[in-house]
Amino acid sequence: MKIVIIEDEQLVADNLAKIILKVDSKIIIKAILYSIEEAIDWFRKNESPDLIFSDIQLGDGLSFEIFKTINCNSPIIFCTAYDEYALKAFKVNGIDYILKPITIESIKETLNKYKLIVNSISKTYLP
């Protein structure tokens, strides 16, 4: 599984990456992106990942701007300190919403949820 992390705080991004890899060492983190501008540029030049972990409030605005600008069908797990954006998150491919601080347990639960969704879709659409 290929993952992209969008998080403007390097320590938080590094911690999230470590937790994800502790939960599943087979995951490949394709990129850690620190701004809306950097994310838009990356998504325009690269293949969409299987899953995105994204903070909402970035230094240059709200991450929703990324998904309005690019065509990306990847599911998104929003990781934020604010609960006020939950409804909006589910309107842009959001499949989960984790409140910070991020724990290994919350990442296990959300990755399990992602795998259940993928398996369910695969069974539904495969002959």
C-alpha positions in Angstrom: 0.0 0.0 0.0 1.3 3.4 -1.0 0.6 6.4 1.3 1.1 10.1 1.1 1.2 12.3 4.3 0.2 15.9 4.1 1.2 17.7 7.3 2.9 21.1 7.8 4.6 20.2 11.1 7.7 18.1 10.4 7.8 16.4 13.8 4.1 15.5 13.6 4.6 14.2 10.1 7.7 12.1 11.1 5.8 10.7 14.1 2.8 9.8 12.0 5.1 8.0 9.5 6.8 6.0 12.3 3.4 5.0 13.7 2.1 3.9 10.3 5.2 1.8 9.7 4.9 0.3 13.2 1.4 -0.8 12.4 2.3 -2.2 9.0 5.9 -2.3 7.9 4.9 -3.2 4.3 3.4 0.3 3.7 5.4 2.5 1.4 5.3 6.2 2.3 5.6 7.9 -1.1 5.9 11.4 0.1 5.5 13.8 3.0 4.1 17.1 1.8 4.2 20.2 4.0 1.9 22.7 2.2 -1.0 23.1 -0.2 1.3 24.3 -2.9 3.7 21.4 -2.5 0.9 18.9 -2.4 -0.8 20.2 -5.6 2.5 20.1 -7.4 3.3 16.6 -6.2 -0.2 15.2 -7.2 0.1 16.8 -10.6 3.3 15.0 -11.3 2.8 11.6 -9.6 0.4 8.7 -9.6 -2.3 8.9 -6.8 -1.5 6.9 -3.8 -3.7 4.1 -2.3 -4.4 6.3 0.8 -3.7 9.8 2.0 -3.3 11.0 5.6 -3.9 14.7 5.7 -3.9 17.4 8.3 -6.6 20.0 7.6 -5.1 23.3 8.7 -1.8 23.8 6.9 0.5 26.9 7.0 -0.9 28.1 3.7 -4.6 27.3 4.2 -7.0 24.4 4.5 -6.1 21.1 2.8 -9.5 20.9 1.2 -8.0 23.4 -1.4 -5.7 20.6 -2.6 -8.6 18.3 -3.4 -10.6 21.0 -5.1 -7.7 21.7 -7.3 -6.5 18.3 -8.3 -8.3 15.2 -9.5 -7.6 12.6 -6.9 -9.8 9.6 -6.1 -7.7 8.3 -3.2 -9.4 7.9 0.1 -8.3 10.4 2.8 -7.9 10.0 6.5 -7.9 13.4 8.0 -5.8 13.9 11.1 -6.4 17.2 12.9 -6.7 18.9 16.3 -10.1 20.3 15.3 -13.4 18.6 15.2 -15.2 21.4 13.3 -14.3 20.1 9.9 -15.6 16.6 10.1 -18.6 17.0 7.9 -16.6 18.8 5.2 -14.0 16.1 5.4 -16.4 13.3 4.4 -17.4 15.3 1.3 -13.9 15.0 -0.2 -13.1 11.3 -0.1 -12.7 11.3 3.7 -13.1 7.8 5.2 -11.9 8.6 8.7 -11.3 11.6 10.9 -8.6 11.2 13.7 -8.3 13.8 16.4 -4.7 14.6 17.5 -2.7 13.5 19.3 -2.4 10.5 17.1 -1.9 7.1 18.7 -0.8 3.7 17.5 -4.3 2.5 18.3 -6.0 5.1 16.3 -3.8 4.3 13.3 -4.5 0.6 13.7 -8.2 1.2 13.7 -8.2 3.5 10.7 -6.0 1.2 8.6 -8.3 -1.7 9.5 -11.2 0.4 8.4 -9.5 1.2 5.1 -8.7 -2.5 4.5 -12.3 -3.5 5.2 -13.6 -0.9 2.8 -11.2 -2.0 0.0 -12.0 -5.7 0.6 -15.7 -5.0 0.6 -15.5 -3.0 -2.7 -13.3 -5.7 -4.3 -15.9 -8.4 -3.4 -18.7 -6.3 -4.7 -17.3 -5.5 -8.1 -15.3 -8.7 -8.9 -17.1 -11.6 -10.6 
